[in-house]
Amino acid sequence: GTARADARSHIGYMAQKFSLYGSLSVVENLRFFGTAYGLAGRALRDRIEDALSEFGLRTRVDQPAGTLPAGFKQRLAMAAALLHEPEILFLDEPTAGVDVELRRDMWALVRGLRDRGVTIILTTHYIEEAEEMADRIGVMRQGELIVTEEKTALMRQLGFEQFYAAGHDR
């Protein structure tokens, strides 16, 4: 119902394996996702224009998403997830399999979102990513959340070496 649609309007999601439409152009993908989030008319056009600039996609606007290099696919997926300016953003391993430069760009983007007040729920296997971006960290083992703590308190409690091992214990 409307409560579900209202909740959805506050949430963005970017899966590890992003679901872009390969045969649609960059701008067509953004138009599709924006419409799915309830944007229309001038608001939709303005958000697409902002996203093209913010994510460095302007030179690829008419390129089919399926032919984009991996880094641009990642940018497009993030732009689509943020098009409706959600208050909460779920990122499922956004930097898995990307190069160091793109990882740094993604970190900068996430920090900017956090600084603007967006709540970000991030899953990662990279301890340095959690260290760099998180305020609170939850550690999972075999699908079970075993600890959730403020980052500095957790690192102080466990010591960096133990924390590092816990983060990589799969």
TORKOL-4160 file (C-alpha; in steps of 0.2 Angstrom, whole numbers, padded with zeros to 4 digits, m for minus):
170
<pt num="1" X="0000" Y="0000" Z="0000"/>
<pt num="2" X="0004" Y="0018" Z="0002"/>
<pt num="3" X="0015" Y="0015" Z="0018"/>
<pt num="4" X="0026" Y="0003" Z="0009"/>
<pt num="5" X="0028" Y="0016" Z="m0006"/>
<pt num="6" X="0031" Y="0030" Z="0006"/>
<pt num="7" X="0045" Y="0019" Z="0015"/>
<pt num="8" X="0052" Y="0015" Z="m0002"/>
<pt num="9" X="0054" Y="0033" Z="m0006"/>
<pt num="10" X="0066" Y="0036" Z="0008"/>
<pt num="11" X="0077" Y="0021" Z="0004"/>
<pt num="12" X="0090" Y="0018" Z="m0009"/>
<pt num="13" X="0099" Y="0001" Z="m0013"/>
<pt num="14" X="0114" Y="m0003" Z="m0024"/>
<pt num="15" X="0117" Y="m0022" Z="m0025"/>
<pt num="16" X="0134" Y="m0029" Z="m0028"/>
<pt num="17" X="0128" Y="m0036" Z="m0045"/>
<pt num="18" X="0119" Y="m0020" Z="m0050"/>
<pt num="19" X="0104" Y="m0022" Z="m0061"/>
<pt num="20" X="0106" Y="m0010" Z="m0075"/>
<pt num="21" X="0097" Y="m0012" Z="m0092"/>
<pt num="22" X="0111" Y="m0016" Z="m0104"/>
<pt num="23" X="0102" Y="m0011" Z="m0120"/>
<pt num="24" X="0096" Y="0006" Z="m0112"/>
<pt num="25" X="0107" Y="0021" Z="m0113"/>
<pt num="26" X="0114" Y="0029" Z="m0097"/>
<pt num="27" X="0100" Y="0042" Z="m0098"/>
<pt num="28" X="0087" Y="0030" Z="m0101"/>
<pt num="29" X="0092" Y="0019" Z="m0086"/>
<pt num="30" X="0092" Y="0035" Z="m0075"/>
<pt num="31" X="0074" Y="0039" Z="m0082"/>
<pt num="32" X="0068" Y="0022" Z="m0079"/>
<pt num="33" X="0074" Y="0021" Z="m0061"/>
<pt num="34" X="0069" Y="0039" Z="m0057"/>
<pt num="35" X="0051" Y="0035" Z="m0063"/>
<pt num="36" X="0051" Y="0019" Z="m0053"/>
<pt num="37" X="0055" Y="0030" Z="m0038"/>
<pt num="38" X="0041" Y="0041" Z="m0042"/>
<pt num="39" X="0050" Y="0056" Z="m0050"/>
<pt num="40" X="0042" Y="0064" Z="m0065"/>
<pt num="41" X="0042" Y="0080" Z="m0075"/>
<pt num="42" X="0054" Y="0093" Z="m0071"/>
<pt num="43" X="0060" Y="0085" Z="m0055"/>
<pt num="44" X="0065" Y="0070" Z="m0064"/>
<pt num="45" X="0074" Y="0080" Z="m0078"/>
<pt num="46" X="0083" Y="0090" Z="m0065"/>
<pt num="47" X="0089" Y="0075" Z="m0054"/>
<pt num="48" X="0095" Y="0066" Z="m0070"/>
<pt num="49" X="0105" Y="0082" Z="m0075"/>
<pt num="50" X="0112" Y="0083" Z="m0058"/>
<pt num="51" X="0117" Y="0064" Z="m0058"/>
<pt num="52" X="0125" Y="0065" Z="m0075"/>
<pt num="53" X="0137" Y="0079" Z="m0068"/>
<pt num="54" X="0139" Y="0072" Z="m0050"/>
<pt num="55" X="0144" Y="0055" Z="m0056"/>
<pt num="56" X="0154" Y="0060" Z="m0072"/>
<pt num="57" X="0142" Y="0052" Z="m0084"/>
<pt num="58" X="0139" Y="0066" Z="m0095"/>
<pt num="59" X="0151" Y="0060" Z="m0109"/>
<pt num="60" X="0142" Y="0043" Z="m0109"/>
<pt num="61" X="0124" Y="0049" Z="m0109"/>
<pt num="62" X="0119" Y="0040" Z="m0125"/>
<pt num="63" X="0130" Y="0025" Z="m0122"/>
<pt num="64" X="0121" Y="0008" Z="m0119"/>
<pt num="65" X="0124" Y="0003" Z="m0101"/>
<pt num="66" X="0129" Y="m0014" Z="m0106"/>
<pt num="67" X="0144" Y="m0007" Z="m0116"/>
<pt num="68" X="0151" Y="0004" Z="m0102"/>
<pt num="69" X="0167" Y="0000" Z="m0093"/>
<pt num="70" X="0165" Y="m0007" Z="m0076"/>
<pt num="71" X="0169" Y="0009" Z="m0067"/>
<pt num="72" X="0156" Y="0018" Z="m0077"/>
<pt num="73" X="0143" Y="0004" Z="m0073"/>
<pt num="74" X="0147" Y="0006" Z="m0055"/>
<pt num="75" X="0144" Y="0025" Z="m0056"/>
<pt num="76" X="0128" Y="0023" Z="m0065"/>
<pt num="77" X="0122" Y="0010" Z="m0053"/>
<pt num="78" X="0126" Y="0022" Z="m0038"/>
<pt num="79" X="0118" Y="0037" Z="m0048"/>
<pt num="80" X="0102" Y="0027" Z="m0050"/>
<pt num="81" X="0101" Y="0022" Z="m0032"/>
<pt num="82" X="0103" Y="0040" Z="m0027"/>
<pt num="83" X="0092" Y="0048" Z="m0040"/>
<pt num="84" X="0077" Y="0051" Z="m0028"/>
<pt num="85" X="0089" Y="0057" Z="m0014"/>
<pt num="86" X="0085" Y="0044" Z="m0001"/>
<pt num="87" X="0088" Y="0046" Z="0018"/>
<pt num="88" X="0094" Y="0028" Z="0019"/>
<pt num="89" X="0106" Y="0020" Z="0007"/>
<pt num="90" X="0110" Y="0001" Z="0007"/>
<pt num="91" X="0126" Y="m0003" Z="m0002"/>
<pt num="92" X="0130" Y="m0021" Z="m0004"/>
<pt num="93" X="0149" Y="m0022" Z="m0007"/>
<pt num="94" X="0150" Y="m0007" Z="m0018"/>
<pt num="95" X="0169" Y="m0009" Z="m0022"/>
<pt num="96" X="0170" Y="m0027" Z="m0024"/>
<pt num="97" X="0181" Y="m0031" Z="m0039"/>
<pt num="98" X="0184" Y="m0013" Z="m0043"/>
<pt num="99" X="0202" Y="m0004" Z="m0045"/>
<pt num="100" X="0210" Y="0006" Z="m0032"/>
<pt num="101" X="0206" Y="0023" Z="m0041"/>
<pt num="102" X="0187" Y="0019" Z="m0042"/>
<pt num="103" X="0187" Y="0012" Z="m0024"/>
<pt num="104" X="0194" Y="0029" Z="m0018"/>
<pt num="105" X="0181" Y="0038" Z="m0029"/>
<pt num="106" X="0167" Y="0028" Z="m0021"/>
<pt num="107" X="0174" Y="0031" Z="m0003"/>
<pt num="108" X="0174" Y="0050" Z="m0007"/>
<pt num="109" X="0156" Y="0049" Z="m0013"/>
<pt num="110" X="0150" Y="0039" Z="0002"/>
<pt num="111" X="0159" Y="0051" Z="0014"/>
<pt num="112" X="0150" Y="0066" Z="0005"/>
<pt num="113" X="0133" Y="0057" Z="0007"/>
<pt num="114" X="0136" Y="0054" Z="0025"/>
<pt num="115" X="0141" Y="0072" Z="0028"/>
<pt num="116" X="0125" Y="0077" Z="0020"/>
<pt num="117" X="0115" Y="0066" Z="0033"/>
<pt num="118" X="0112" Y="0051" Z="0022"/>
<pt num="119" X="0112" Y="0035" Z="0033"/>
<pt num="120" X="0122" Y="0022" Z="0024"/>
<pt num="121" X="0121" Y="0003" Z="0028"/>
<pt num="122" X="0137" Y="m0004" Z="0020"/>
<pt num="123" X="0142" Y="m0023" Z="0018"/>
<pt num="124" X="0160" Y="m0026" Z="0014"/>
<pt num="125" X="0174" Y="m0039" Z="0016"/>
<pt num="126" X="0187" Y="m0025" Z="0016"/>
<pt num="127" X="0191" Y="m0020" Z="0034"/>
<pt num="128" X="0200" Y="m0004" Z="0028"/>
<pt num="129" X="0183" Y="0001" Z="0020"/>
<pt num="130" X="0174" Y="m0001" Z="0036"/>
<pt num="131" X="0188" Y="0008" Z="0045"/>
<pt num="132" X="0187" Y="0022" Z="0033"/>
<pt num="133" X="0169" Y="0025" Z="0032"/>
<pt num="134" X="0159" Y="0018" Z="0047"/>
<pt num="135" X="0153" Y="0025" Z="0063"/>
<pt num="136" X="0147" Y="0009" Z="0069"/>
<pt num="137" X="0153" Y="m0009" Z="0064"/>
<pt num="138" X="0144" Y="m0025" Z="0065"/>
<pt num="139" X="0154" Y="m0041" Z="0062"/>
<pt num="140" X="0145" Y="m0057" Z="0055"/>
<pt num="141" X="0151" Y="m0074" Z="0056"/>
<pt num="142" X="0142" Y="m0088" Z="0046"/>
<pt num="143" X="0127" Y="m0077" Z="0043"/>
<pt num="144" X="0125" Y="m0072" Z="0061"/>
<pt num="145" X="0128" Y="m0054" Z="0068"/>
<pt num="146" X="0141" Y="m0057" Z="0082"/>
<pt num="147" X="0145" Y="m0040" Z="0088"/>
<pt num="148" X="0139" Y="m0022" Z="0084"/>
<pt num="149" X="0149" Y="m0008" Z="0091"/>
<pt num="150" X="0154" Y="0010" Z="0089"/>
<pt num="151" X="0170" Y="0009" Z="0078"/>
<pt num="152" X="0183" Y="0016" Z="0089"/>
<pt num="153" X="0176" Y="0007" Z="0104"/>
<pt num="154" X="0177" Y="m0009" Z="0095"/>
<pt num="155" X="0194" Y="m0006" Z="0089"/>
<pt num="156" X="0200" Y="m0001" Z="0106"/>
<pt num="157" X="0191" Y="m0017" Z="0114"/>
<pt num="158" X="0199" Y="m0029" Z="0102"/>
<pt num="159" X="0215" Y="m0021" Z="0097"/>
<pt num="160" X="0218" Y="m0018" Z="0078"/>
<pt num="161" X="0226" Y="m0035" Z="0075"/>
<pt num="162" X="0211" Y="m0045" Z="0083"/>
<pt num="163" X="0199" Y="m0033" Z="0074"/>
<pt num="164" X="0207" Y="m0036" Z="0058"/>
<pt num="165" X="0206" Y="m0055" Z="0060"/>
<pt num="166" X="0188" Y="m0054" Z="0066"/>
<pt num="167" X="0183" Y="m0044" Z="0050"/>
<pt num="168" X="0190" Y="m0057" Z="0039"/>
<pt num="169" X="0184" Y="m0072" Z="0048"/>
<pt num="170" X="0172" Y="m0079" Z="0036"/>
